[in-house]
């Protein structure tokens, strides 16, 4: 019987390409100007979201247990309001409400923390299961060939 091979791939490990990209970003001027990029991503998320800004604010308020208003969202996404920063406490509720998690991905990338989204995880699990199926199918085929060989040789032999 053949040995089972376990893949060496660690889903938490960054690829070489990701690591090189992160290192290049860390060395470029303004690479850690997170506030501008957080505002840009929030603005994009609000434009793409099927909910109104009022609805986003209301849902975030429920999740946070404190008030978030439409004007607060507007002020924190406006380029002209440089003194208005995007609160860290808003990151998770905003991602859940809008379905846009690019802000969290941005912070993880800058902090060199890899993140795998659900689709990637599902693809990885599908690939793993496919590999297991292929290995099992090969073992089954080997057993069938062995059985055919034994039956072929056993027919002409005397007992």
Secondary structure, DSSP 4 states (H G I P E B T S, - for coil): -PPPPPP---TTSPPHHHHHHHHHHHHSTTTT-HHHHHHHHHHHHHHH-SS-HHHHHHHHHHHHTS---HHHHHHHH-TT-TT-PPPTTHHHHHHHHHS--HHHHHHHHHTT-----HHHHHHHHHHHHHHHHHHHHHHHHHHHHHHHHHHHHHHS---
